[in-house]
Amino acid sequence: MNWKRFVILSTLIVIFNLIFSTVFADGKFLRNQKWKRFSYEETKADFYVATNGNDSWSGTLPVPNKLKNDGPFATIHKAQKAVLQLKKQVYTLKEKVEDNRYVGSSYKYGNGKDILVMIRDGYYFLDEPIFFNAEYGGERCETALPSGAFEFHKLKDFYVTYAAYPGEKPVISGGEKISGWKKKNGKLIASVKKMNVSKLIVNGKEQTLARTPNQGYFTPADMPAKITEFKFRTGDLKDWQGLDNSRIHLVLRWHKGVNSISRIDEINQIIYLKTPQKGLVHVSPRYYIENVEALLDTAGEWYYDQKKKQVSFIPGGEVSDPNEADIISPLLNQLLIIKGEAEKPVRNLRFYGLTFDGSISGGNAVSFEYAKNCELVDSEVRNVAGIGVLVSTGCYQTKILDNKIINAEKGGIAVRGNPHPEKWNDVVRETVVSYNFVSECGGHSIGAHNSLYTTISHNEITNTLGRYAMNVGGWNNVEEALEGGYRVEYNHLHHVQDGADDSGAITSSGLTHDSIIRNNLIHDVYPGFFNDNVAFWFDNMSSGWTVENNIYYNLKQGKMKLCACYLADNIYQDNFLIETPEVEPERLIEGIPKFEYSNFQIKHHHDTENDNFSTGEHLVISAEVNNIGSTGIEKVDFYVNKNIVETKKFPLIKNNVGKIIFNHQFSLPGEHTVAIGNLPYLTIDLKGEAIDFLFSEIKLSNPVVPAGVEVTASINVKNVGTKKVEIPVDLFVNEKLIVSKLTGILPKQTQEVDFTFRPKAGINKVDINHISQTEFEVYPFHSVSFEQSDLATYCSGTAEPCDFDVNKADNKFQIVVHGTDFYHAEDSYGTVYLKNSVKGNFIATVKVTKFGDNVTEWFRTGIFVRNDITKSYETEPGSNGSILIFTTPKRYGMQWDEYGDGCMHKASSKNYEKKISFVWLKLERHGNTFSGFISFDGKKWIKYGETSQVPGLAEAVHIGLAAGANNQASSMVGFEDFRLYVENEGWK
């Protein structure tokens, strides 16, 4: 190529680029152009809206001109009409292509432009919701540009954007301002002749309808026996005037009830409800009462007198002049509706920097339906009765980014599709919900169900008012459904689940595929009152979910639980419960930690203060880790002689220091080098002889056992040599050789070697090969005669009526019980128990001989232990220390009070492989833990499992036989041959 041709070609390229950048600066090509957040600060708008505008003006000026004859529009509705007219001018029909091979598209336009409407500061009060159909949105155009295939041209999207004027905060209100406030008796009074007031918003914050108690809840004096009334505690309630319009909010198991008060009997302390309340007799409710004028007694409360058409309000200190404040009563149930049709969706519509404030029940504040490539960014939705932002049927690539959703009663952000859509364009897919702040929301703060490829990331959720902070998946999706591709990651959920019950901060449901929940930070999860709240919950029929690399701390109850699903159908791995950090985490989690290492140490396993290290010894090698990046989990490598021998994932909150520990054994003497992360190598000099095998620490089947019971001691042996060896493994008990095993192990392989033996009563020391030692306790015991013991019966308030048949002479017992569930806070049980508490360790066995005809598979019965068996969970938490080994007609299992809160939240069970007529149960106490067993002949026992350490367990406990129904039907169970063997007191 000569110089002249090069100059000409270069000039043509520059000219083409200038033309291309001018003509095609607007919009976004469908291919080969990444989505970018819209930046408009330096952009001149096509139209402006301002509170001092006029709908008869052109709308093309940001402020009124000097002559006051032109300027911005006054309403968004007028701006919509102007956009329609502008679209007719700037969009051109596509050119006809003279090529028989050309396929093209159905889009009619060939070119267009982006259209921008800027909205100035101030309140915009709506008479009706703002509505957008396909005409009001942007367009997809079929350009004349070649695509690289002769069948198609390039497609390009042009947008319509409604945005806040730079630096300003327009508020779109669904209400009307209340004025004319006057002071009277320490309150503000205003007349509202033309509206019914159901909410009151003051300067952007919803106020509290007059209530009692002012915060929290009351609890009944006794367990309710009827679904229409209950007793209240002394001093809680009065027979106030104006109860006709009162509301009582009740927190019940799995739901909240809203009722009205018929009357209050102060003398007998009974509250009567207007309508029967479902669930009232299942658990004792928590409740509060509102909308009674006499309850208006504290700053921030208000009351509306419907007869007088008058609002009363007690302002806080932030309201100096009520007639200058923005005091608003919402009137609309929707604020912004983007709704297309299946064949004519709304396209390319964006909302940036807008505030939507105030709505009443009956709709959702902002909703998208049949919308494609629409965006809600940098906006705020607050004080709304429905869902804050709803993305529903037929939405594609919707982006909900960097918004604040505050005080949305039915949920913050919801993505909801159809599990079995009839048409492809009904599918909800590729929604992005990221970098949002969601607070004080009911329902699901963020929820997504029956959608494809939904991303929920980098959000902060706090101060939840509903049952779920985050819920993903379709609860009813037992079988195949349109559901999958979720990415739930880098979210920060904290101070959540207050007032919730039986929940997880993040909850999954239903059958899915390719769905991952990872790298989230969850902390300060409040406990459930009736059921437990955990960090993560695999709820109903969860299957196909991967949950990994999440960090938890300050959990009041548990890390994870399952309901009606199996861990085998999901993946739960590498999730970390850590100590509460000294420095609080950042609000938004970017997820890129950066570690610095220091204080590298090598110590003996038993913390001996010397540096004489030997081959085969268990060494503890540690370093301090400082995270100068963002909160997250990073892999940390441990090096020996310049080779990575172990890698650990290490969770660490930003700006905090943690300690990582590696345990290692060396088989060869001499000098070795070790390092952690990027720290310099340390040299360690090992004494002793070269060895071919390494021993782990001893594991015992139980550290406390009754005399005569077999104990299993096990140890892992690793062959570090290059050939198979026969390794002698010797078991010593109290320095006496009990048994020896010759174990053949292949090179570089590890094998568990176990020994089963019957030790004598006393404190025993077990030793394997004089390398690993530990102690355990074997206690002597005596038999308890039930015929000579005082037995008592007890029926919890939720299980009444109960009936007991106690035959001490023949050691036979029968219990008939009602109730709702012998689990969680329902605590419905009847029991025959030893009146005197049993101190120390014990073994209890019983034969379950029969069930009544109508007993269901959820009926639980068996051997029951509790600190105080007569203190069940009713209006207040029950006694601690509850443990039950149980059977049902079809299942068997164990449950216990895992958190020390008076409820048996922890439970697991298995199906019987065949129908049973009778079964034996056994419960063993070992200090603060228990083991459960079943048997089909009373001789050969099958171990079911063990409890964790039971918090709050007393040294002396009640023990008995108990049964609990789950369906309020009369249910019967029979027992015989109840035996108890108790540790001899003072034997040590």
N, C-alpha and C positions, 0 to 999 in steps of 0.2 A: 504494500500500500504506500503511494507517494504522499508527500507532506500536504499537498493541496487537497487531496481526497480526504485525508485525516481531519483537516481543519473543517471541511464542509460537513463531514459526518458528525464530528463533535458538536458543531453548531446546531445541526438538526436535532441531535439528542437533547441538547439544552433547551431548545425551543419546544420540543415535544414534552419534556418534563415540566416546563413552565405552563404549557397549555393543560397538561394532565392535572397538575396541582391546582390550577385555577378552576377548571371545569369539574374536577372530581374531588375537590377538597372536602365537600360535604359527604355524609353517608359513610357506609362501611361495606366493602365487598364481602360477599358470602364466603369466598375462599381466598386464602393467602393474605388475609388481613386479620390480625388478632383483635379481640374486643379490648377496648380501653375505656376506662372511666371517663365520662364526659366532663370536660373542663371548659367553663364558659365565662370565667371571670373577666377576660379581656374581649369578650364577644358582644357585639351590639345585637340586641334582641329585635325580633320582628315586631313584637307587640309588648306592651307593658300594662300592668294592672296596679292600681293604687287606691287607697281609701279616699284620697282626694281627687280621684279621677271622675270621668263622665263617659257613659256609654255612647253618647252622641259624638264623641271626639274620634280621632283616627286611631288612637291607641299606640301610635308609633313613637311617642315621646315619653321619657321616663318621669318627667314632671310637667305640670301645666306650664304653658308658655306665659309670657308677660301679659298678653292680651286676654288670657283666660278663655281662649276660644279653641284651644287644642291641647292635647296632652294624653295621659294614659286612660285606659278604660277603668270603670269602677267595679266591674264584676268579671269573674272568670267565665261565666256563661257567655258574655259578649265576646271575650277573647276566643272562645271556642268557635263562634260563628265567623269571626275574622280569619281564623286558621282555615276553615273550610273554603272561604273565598280565595285566600292566598294559594291554597293547594291547586285550585282550578287554574291559576295563572302560571304556577311554576312547574307543574307536572305536564310533561308532553307525552303523547302517544308514541309507542315504539314503531320503528320503521319496519316495513315489510321486507323480508329476506327472500331474494330470488334464488333459491337453491333448493332443489327437490329433496336433498338429503337433510335439510335443516328440520329439527324437531321443535326446539324452542320451549317456551313455558306458557302458562295461562295468564301471566301478568300483563296488563294492558299498557302500562307506562314504560317508556324507555329511559326517561331521566326525570330528575326532580331536585329538591334541595331539602336540607334540614330546616326546620322551623322552630324558633325559640320564643317562648313567652316568659317574661320575667315578672314576678309578683313582688310588690314593695311591702315594706313593714306594715304591721297593724293587724286588726281583727277583720275577718270577712265572714259575716253571718249569713248562713245559707237558709233559703226558704225551702229548698229541696236538695237531695244529694246531687253532687256533680256526676254526670253520666257521660261515659265515652263508649261509643260503638265503633265499628270498623272505619267509618267515614272520618272520625275525629283523630285517628291515629296516623302513623307514618305509612309508608308504602315500600314494597319490594319492587324494584324495577328490573326489566330485562334490557341491559345496555346494548349498544352496538359493538362493544368490544369483543373480539374473539376470545374464546375460552381455551383454545388448544385442541378442541374437538369440533369438527364441522357441524355437528348436530346441535350445538348449544352456544350461546353467548354468555358473557359474565353477568351474574345477578348482583344487584347492589341494594342495600337497605338504606332508606332515608327516614329520619326520626322527627317526631314532634316532641318537644320538651317543654314542660312547665317547671320553672325553677325560681327559687328565691333570688331576689336581687342581691348581688354580692354584698356580704356583710350585714344583711337584714334577715329578719325572722317573721315572715308572714304566718298568721294563724288562721286556719280555716275551721270555723266553729259551727257545730250543729245545734247551737243554742241561741238564746236571746239574753241580752244583758239586763240585769235587774238594777234599777236605780230608785231614787226616792227613799233611801234608808234613813231611819230616825232612831235615836237612842231611847230605850225605855227599860227601866229596871235592870240595868246592866247588860241588856241585850240590844241587838239591832233588829228593827222591824221594818218590813217593806210589804206594800200591797202589790199583789200580782193577779189582776183581774182576768187576764187573757191567757193564762197558762196554768197547767198542772205541774208542780215541781217534784220531780223524782230524783234529781241529783242537784248538787250545788257545787260549782267550781269557782274557786277564788284564786285569781292570779295564776291560773294553770294547775292548781292542785285541788283535787276533789276533797270535800269536807265530809265529816262523819255525821250520818243521821243519828239523832239523839238515841242513846242506847245505855243499857246496863248489863254487865259491868262496863266501865268505860274502855277497858282493855281486857283481853282474855275471855274466859268463860266461867260460868257457874257449873256445878255438878249437883245432881239430885241428892236428897238426904238418904233415900233408900233406892234399891233396885226397882225400877218401874214394873208393876204387875199387869198394867193395862196399857193399851196403845192409845188411850185418849186422855191420860192424866198421870201425874207423878207428884211426889212430895218434894218440896224445896227446903233448903236449909234456912234456919233462923236468921232473919235480917237481910236475906237476899232480895225478896220481892215484897211488894205491897199491892193492895187493891186500888191501883191508880185509876183516875178518871181517864176516859178516852181510849179504852182498850179495843174498841171496835175496829180500828185500823192498825192495831199492833201487829208486829211480826216477831215470831220466835224462830231463830236459826239454831238447828240442832246438828251437831257433828255425830254421825252414827258410823257403824262399820260399813265401809265401801261407798258411802254416800253422805250427802248433807241434806237435811230436810228443812223446808221452810213452811211454817204453819202460822196460824193465828191463835190468839188466846180468847177462849170463851169467857172465862172468869177466873179470878184468883180468890181462893178461900184463905184469908190471912189467919183465921183462928186455927184451922186444921193443917195449915201450910200445904195446901194442894193447889196445883195449877191445872186447869182444865183446857184442853185443846179443842178448837172448833171442828177439826176433822181428824179421823184416826191417823196415826203416824207410823208408817211402816218402819220396822226395825227397832222400835222403842224398847221392846222387852228383850231384845237380843243382847244388847250391851247398854250400859248406863251412859246416857249421852252427856256431852258437854253442850252448853247452850248460852245464848245471849238474847236479849229482847231489845227491839228497836221500834221507832216510830210512835212513841208515846211522849206527849209534850212534857210531862213531869220529869222525864229523863234528861231534859236539856239542862245540863249542869256544868259543862266544862268547855274551855276554849277549843274551837274547831268543830263544835257540834251545831246542828241546825234542825229545825222542825218546820213542816208545812201544814198549816191548818186549812184543810180543804173547804170547810164551811165558811170560814172568814176570808179565804183566798189571801192568806197572809203567810209570809216566811219570817221565822225568827232565827237569829244567828248570833252565836257568841264568838266574836273574832279573836284571833291571836294577836300578838304584838306587831306582826308584819302588816296589819291593816290599820293605817292611821286615819284615812278618810275613805269610808266605804263607797261614797259616790264618785271617787276618783279611781277606785280599784276595779279590776275586771271581775265582777261577780256575775256568773253566768249559769243559767238553767238550760241544760240540753233538751231539745225538742225532737230532733231527728234520730232515727235508728240506724241510718247509714250516712256516710260522708262522701266517699269516693267509690264509684262503681265503674269498673272497666269490664265490659261485657260484649263479646262478639257472638258469632254464631259458628257452628261447626264448619260450615263451608265458607264463612266470611269472618275470620278472626280479626281482632284488633291487633295491629302490628306496630312495633317500633315506637312505643309511647313511653316517655320517661318523666319521672317526677323527682326533682332534686331540691332538698333543703326546705321542704314545706312542713308545717306543723298542723296536724289534724286533731282537734280537741273537742271532746264532749259528744256522746251519743247515748240514747236510751236503749232499752232491750228491744229485741225483735229483729235485729240485723247485725251486720258486721261492718266495722268502720271503713276499712279499705278492702275491696275484693276484686280479684282478677278471675275471669272466666272466658274461655276461648280467646286467650291472649298469647301472642308470640313475641318474644324478644322485648318484653316490657321490663321497666326498671323502677324501683323505688329506692332512692339513695339519699343519705344524709338527712333524712326526714325524722319526724317525731309523731307518734300516735299515742294519745294519752286520754285518760278519763273516759273510756268507752265501755259500754255495757256488753257488747258482743265480743267477737274475736278482733284483735287489732288489725292484722293483715291476713287475708285468706287467699291462697292460690288454689284454684279448684279446676274443674273439668276442662280439658282441652288446652291447658297452659303449657307452653314450650319455652325453655330457656328464660324463665323469669328470674330476675336478679333482685334480691332483697338485701341491700348492703348498707352498713354503717348507719343504721337507724336506731332510734330510741323508742321502745315500746313500753309505756309505763301505765299501769293501772288499767289493764284490759280484762274485764271480768270473766270472759269465757275462753280466754287464751291469747297469747301474744302473737305468735306467727304460726299459721297452720298451712300445711300442704296436703290437700285431700283429693284423691282420685277415686275411681271406681275399680274394685278388685276384678271385675269381669266386664270391661267395657265392650259395647256392641260394635263401635266404630273406632278405627285407628286414631281419628282426630279427637277422640275423647280422652286419650291418654295424657297423663300429667308426667312430664319428663324434663330432666336436666335443669331442675330448679336449683338456684344457689342462694343459700341463706347464710350470710357471713358478716362478721364484724358488727353484729348488732348488740345493743344493750337492752336486756329485757328484765323488767323489775315489776313487782307487785301485780302479777298477772294470775288469774285463776285458770282453771282447766289445765291445758298443756302450755307452759311458757313458750316452748317450741315443739311442734308436733308434725310428723309427716307420715302419711298412710297411703298405701295403694298407689305408689308412684315409682318411677324409674329414674335411676341415676341422680338422686337428690344429694346435694352437698350441703352439709350443715357444719360450718367451721368457724373458729375464731370468735365465737359469740360469748358474751358474758351474761349469765343468768343468775339472779339473786332475788331474795325476799319474795319467794313464791307464795301465792295464796291458794293455788289449786293442788290437785293430787300429784301432778307430774311436772318436774322441771323440764324434762325432755323425754318425748315418747316417739319411737319410730316403729313402723310396722303395723300391719292390720290385725287387730285383736281377733277377728273372726276368721282369719285366713288359715283354717285347719288344713286345707289342701291347696292345690295350685291356684295361684292368683297373680295378677299383674303387680309385682312387688319385687324390687331388688336394686342392686347397684348403689346402695347407700354408702356415703362417706361422711362419717360423723367424727370430726377430729379437731383437736386444738381448741376445744371449748372449755370455758372456765365456769363451773357451777359451784356456788358457795352460798352459805346461809339460806339453804333451801329446805322445803318440806315442813315448814312450821305450820301446824294445823292439818297436815296431810296424814294419811294412814295407809299402811300396807302398800308401799311404793318403793321406787328406786329413783335416785336423782336422774339417772338415765335408765330408761326402760325400753326393752325390745319386745315385740309381739309377732306371732305368726310365722308362716313359712316364707322364706326369702332366698335369694341367691346373691353371691358376690357382694355382701354387705359387711362393712367393716366399721367398727367403733374403736377408735384408737387415739392415743396421745391427748386425752382429756384430763383436766385437773378438777377433782371433786373434793370439796372439804366443807366442814361445818354443816353436816346433814342432821337435821333435827330428828329426834326419835318419834315414832308413831305412838299414839295413845293406846290403841287397841291392837294393832298389828305392827310389825317392824318396818322401818324405813331403812334402806340400804343405799350404798353408792350405785351399784348396778343390779338390775333385776331382769332376768330372763322370764318374761311373763308368758301368758297363755300361748301354748303351742309354738314357742320360739324355736326355729330350726333354720340352720344355714347362716347364723350370725358368727362373726369373728370379733372377739373383744380382747384387745391387747394393748399393752404399753400405756395404761392409764395410771394416774397417781391419785391416791386418796390420803386424806388425813382428817383428824378430829371427827370421826364418825361415832355417833352416840350408840348405834346398834351394830350393824354389820357391813361387810364389804360387798357380798354378793348373795343372791338367793335365786331359786327357781320356783316356778309354779306351772304345773300342767305341761312340763316339757323336760327334756333330758340334756344333760351336759354333753352326752355322746353325740348329739345332733348339732352341736355348736362347738366353737373353739374359744376357750377362755384361758389366756396365758400371759405371763409377764406383766401382771398388774400388781402395783406396789402400794401397800399401806405404810406410810412413813410417820415419823414423829412430827408434831406441830413445829413448823420452822420458826426460827427466831425473827426473821425478816419476812413480812407478808409478801405474797406473790404479786406480780404485776396483774393488772386487770385483764388485758388482752394477751393471749398466749400465742406467740409467733412460732414457738416450738423448735428453736435452734439453740440448744445449750452450748456453752463453751467452757471447758473445764481447765482449771489450773491446779497443780498438785504440789503438796508440801508435806513436811513432817513424816518422812518415810521411816518406818520402824519394822524391826523383826524381833519377835518375842516367842518365848516358850508358850505352849498351849495352856499350861497351868500357871502362867504369869510369874515364873521364877525369875528373880532379878540377877541373871548372869548371861553371858554370851557364849556359854559352852554348849554348842548345839551338836546333836548326834544324828547319825543315820537312823531312819525309821521313826524319828520323833515327829509329832504333830507341831508344826510351827505356824505362828500367826504373823502374817505379813500385811502391813496396813499403810495407808496414806490418807492425809486429809485432802479433800476435794473442794475447791471453791468454784461455784458456777457464776461466771461473769457474763454469760449469755442469757438467753431466755429460759424459763422453766421447761424442763423436759427430761428425757431419759437418754443417756449416752452410753455407748459401749466402752468399757475400760478393759484394757489388756494387761495381763500379768505375764512377765517374761522371766524365763529361767535360761541362763546361758544363751541369751540372744534369740531364744525361740518363744513364741507365744504358746503357753501351756494351758491358759484358761482365760476366758473372756466373760465378764459380767456386765449385765445392764444395770446402770446405776441411776436412780431417780434423784433429782435435786432441784429445789426451788431457786429461782433467780436470786443472786446476792446472798446465798446461804452457803455454809460450809458443812460438809458431811464427811464421814469416815468410811472408806471402803476397805474390806478385809478379805484376804485370800488365805486359805489354809493349805499347807503343802508339806509333803514328806519327801525326803531325799533318800535314795538307796545307795549312793556312792559317797565315800568320804572325800575330803579334800576341799579345795576352793571352788565355789560356784558363784555366779553373778545373778542378781535378781533385780527387777525393776517393775514399776507400776506406771502405766500411761507413758508420758514423755519425761519422767524423772530420770536422772542419771542412775546407772547401775550401782548397786551396793555389792560388795564381795562378802561372802559368808564362808567360814572354814568349818567343815563338818568333821567331827570325830567319829570313831567307831569303825566297824567293818562294812565291807560291801555286802549288801543283802539282795536276795532275789525276789523278796515279796514284802508287801506292806499291809499293815492291819489298820482298819478303821476303829472308831470308838465302838464300845459294846452298846447294843440296844436290847432292852428288856421288854418282855410282853407287858409287864406292869410292875411298877416299883413297890406296890403294896398288894399283897395277896393273902388269902386265908390259908391256914395250915392244911396240908394234904392236897393242895391244888398244884398242878404242874406249872412250871415257869419255863419260858423259852428265852434263851440268851442267843443273840446272833451277832455276827461280825462279818464285815466285807474284807476279803483277802484279794490282793492284786498281785499278779505275777509280773514283775517288771523286767524279767530276764528275757532271753531270746529263745528259750526252749521250754517245752512242757516239763513241769516239776511236780513231784508229790510232796505236798506241804503238810507237815504234822501240825494239827491244831488241837491244843490241850485246854480243857475247861477245868479250872480250879474253883472250888467253893470253900471259903474259909481256909484257904491255903492248902486244901486237900484236893488231889487230882481225882476228878469224878469220871471223866471220860475223855478219850483221845480219838481224833479222826484224822485219817490220812486223805488229803484232798488233792486231786489232780487238777491243775489249772493250766490252760494254754497260755502261750506268751502274750503279754499285753492285755490279758483278760482279767476281769474281776468276778469273783464268785462269792455269794453269801453262804456262810457256814452257820448252821444253827444247832443248838443243843436244847433238848427238853428234859427237865429233871424235876424231882419233887424235893424241895428243900425242907429243912426242919424249921420249927417256929423260932423266931428271934430275928436279930439284925444280921443279915448275911452279906458277905463280901464275895463278889464273883470276879474272876480274873481269867483272861485268855492269853496264854503264852507269856505271862508275866509282862505284857506290854500294855494292855488296856484293862482298867479296873473300874468297878462301880459297886454301889451298895443297894440292897433292897430289903424290904421288911416283910416278914411272914408272921401273921398274928394268930394266936390261939383263940378259939371261940367256944361258945356254949349254945345249946338249943333253947329256944323260948317256947314254952307251952301255951298255946292259945286258950286251952280249956281253963287254965289257971290265971289267965291274964284278963285285965279289964279292957273290953272292946267298946267302942263308941261308934256312932254314925253321924254323918253330916251331909246335908244337901245344900249345894250352893244356890243362890237366889235365882240364877238363870236356868237351873235344872229342875226346879220344882214343878210338880210334886214328885217326891222320891218314895220308894218303898223298899224296905230291907227285911230279908229273912236270914237271921243269924243263928246257926246251929253249931255252937262251940264244941259240943260233945262229939259230933260226927265230923267236925272240921269241914262243914259245908256252908256255903253262903250264896245268897241270891240278891241281886240289885235290880230294881226297876227304876228307870230314870227318864226324864224328859230333857229338854234343853236344845241349844242351837249348835254348840260345838265345844268339844273338850280341847281347846287349842286357843292360842293367843289370849285376848282379853275376855272372850266369852266365858272361858273357865267354867263350863257347864259340867258338873259332875256330882255324883253321889258316891260316898265312900264308907266302907267299914274299916276302922283303923284301931291300932293300939293306942289306948288313951295316954299311956306314958310314953314319952319320947324315947327313942333309941339312940344311945350315945356310941360314937365310934363307928368302925367299919362293920359290915354285915353282909350276909348272903340271904336273899329271900327267894323262895320258889313257890309256884302255885300252878294248879291244873285248871285251865278254862274248859269247862265241860259242855256248855250249851249256850246257844243264843236264841232269843225269841224269834218268831216267824218273820216279823217285820223289820228286823235289824238290818241296817244298810252297811255297805262297805266302808262308810266313813265313821261308823260307831267305834269309839276307842275304849278299850278296857284293859286293865292289867294291874301291875304292881306300881303303886304311886307313893312318892316320897315328897315331903314338903316340910319346911321349917315349922309352919303352923298350918295344918291341913284344914283347919276351920276358918282360915282367912283367905277366901277366894276373891278374885278380882271382880268387884262390883262397882260401887260408886267411886272407889279409890283403888289404886293398885293392890294386888294381893300379896301374900307372904312370898318371900324369896325362897330359893332352894328347891324348885319344883323339878322332879324327874319322873318320867313314866316309861316303862317298858310295856308295850301294848300289842294287842292283836285285834283284828276285826274279822268278820267272816271270810274275808278274802286277802287281807294284808297283815303284815306285822312290822313293827319298827320301834323307834325311840324318839322321845322329844324331851326338851329341857329348857330351863330358863337360862339362856345363853348370856343375857346382858345384865342380869340382876335387877330387873325392873318389874318383877311380879307376874310375868307372862312367860309361857312356854312358846317362844317364837321359833326355836330351832327344832326341826322335825325331819325325819326321813323314814321311808318305809319301802317294803318290797312286796310284790305279789306272791302268794303261795302258788306253787307249781301245779297243785291239784286241790280239789275240794277237801276241806278238813272237817272232822267231827269234833275233835278236841286238840288241845295243844298245851304244853307246859311252857311257862315263862320263868326266867331267872334274872335277878338284878343283884349285882355285886357293887358294894361301895369300896373305893380305894382312896381314902383321904377326901379330896375334893373332886374326884372324878368317879364315874360309874361305868360298868360294863353290862351289856344286855345280851341274853341268850334265849334261844328257843329250843324245844325238844319235842319230838313226836312220840317218845316212849318214856320220858322222865329219867332216862339214863344217859343217853348220848346227846350231849349239848352242842348246839351250833352257835358260835359267837356271831351276834348281829353287828355289834359295834360298840364304840365307847363315846362318852361325852367329852367335851372339852372341860377345862376347869370351870366349875359352877360358881359364879360370884355370889357372895353373900350367904353361902351354905353354912348352916349352923353345925356345931359339933354334935348336938343332939337334935334329932328330927323325928317327925311323925312318919309312920309307914303304915300302909293299908292297901286294900283292894278298892279300885275305883272304876267307875264307868261313866261315860258321857255320850248323850245322843247328839245328833246334828240336825234333826228335822222337826223338833218339838213333838215328835210322836213318842208314845210310851214304848220303851225299849228295855229288854230283859237280858241278863247274862247270869250264868251260874258258875261257881267255883267250888273246888274241893282241894284238900291236902295242901293247905297254906302252911309253909314252913319258914322259920326264921332262925338264923344262926348269927349270933352277935359276938363281936370281939370282947374278950375278957378284959375287964377294966383293971388297970394298974399292972398289966403283965410286963411292961417295960421296966 
